């Protein structure tokens, strides 16, 4: 909230407060695939937990990308080599396409 402009922050802080709906009611189990027998992290409860952490309005309190990658629901697919792999920038900066995104796109297409 600190990052909001003073007038916006004042507006948000002075709005009436309402009790939120439980995430179990907003996102019931039927909205998710059945719990996996192969991966213990693929459960509706963990999916809801991640959604709840991602849908926080205040960016200071919202889950970070690094934290989300380590969350049990996402960690099933986490591959360190993909996260820390070589950036595609090397391709369009070293292949005679002027190092610009439009020329890179033309090279790929």
Buried (B, 14 or more C-beta within 10 A) or exposed (E): EEEEEEEEEEEEEEEEEEEEEEBEEEBEBEEBEEBEEEEEBBBBEBBBBBBBBEEEEEEEEEBEEEEBBEBBBBEBEEEEEEEEEEEEEEEBEEEEBEEEEEBBEEEEE
